[in-house]
C-alpha cells in the first residue's frame, strides 16, 4: 500500500493568543503504523503456519480514523477513508502533522468504502483475510459489516509523543473462527464480534514498524460499549 501523508492543523485559537509560525507547525507530528501482530503464533501466525493458522493477508476498510486530543477544546484529527493492507511489504503508515500530540483516544470506523478497495479484495468488503489452516489448506474470510471501535488511553496516560503502532492481533482474532463453507455466516459474524479484543495501540519506541517483545504493553485498548 502506498504511504499516506496528511497534514492536519489545529486552529491557533485552541492554543493561545499568538499564532504559530511555519517552523512550529512542522515541529510536531503523530506517526502511526497499522499492521498485524500475532501474540500466540501457534494459534494463528503471520505468514507460514506454526501449528495453527498461517495468515498471509489482512485488509481493513475504514470510513474514518480519528485521533482524539485529551483537551476537549482541541479538534479531533481525522483521516479520510482508507484501505489498510496490514501485512503488505510496505506496511501502512500515517504521518499526521499537528500541534497536539497529547492524545487520549483513537476511534476507528470500519466500513465497506468503495474508494478504499484494493486489488484482490472482494468488492464491498470491510474486512478480509487470506491464509492457510494447519493442514495447509487455503482459506479466505470476508465481512461487509460496519462497526466502530474506540481505543482509550490506558490509565488515562496520554499518547502521541512517541511513534505508535496500531496492531490487529490475528491470534486473538481468528483462533476458533470456523473455516468451512457451511459455517461462513458464523465466520463473518465472528470477524466483527472479535475485533474489540484483537485491536490495541502500542508505543513503537524504536520506530521499526513492528511490535517487539519489549513493546507489548498497550498504551490504549478498546473501551467497553
Buried (B, 14 or more C-beta within 10 A) or exposed (E): BEEBEBEBEBEBEEBEEEEBEEEEBEEBBBBBBBBBBBBBBBBBBBBEBBEBBBBBBBBBBBBBBBBBBBBEEBBBBBBEBBBBBBBBEEBBBBBBBBBBBEBBBBBBBBBBBEEBBBEEBEEEBBBBBBBBBEEEEEBBBBBBBBBEBBBBBBEEEBBBEBBBBBBBBBBBBBBEBEBEEEEEEEBBEBBBEBBBEBBBBBBBEEEEBBBEEEBEEBBBBBEEE
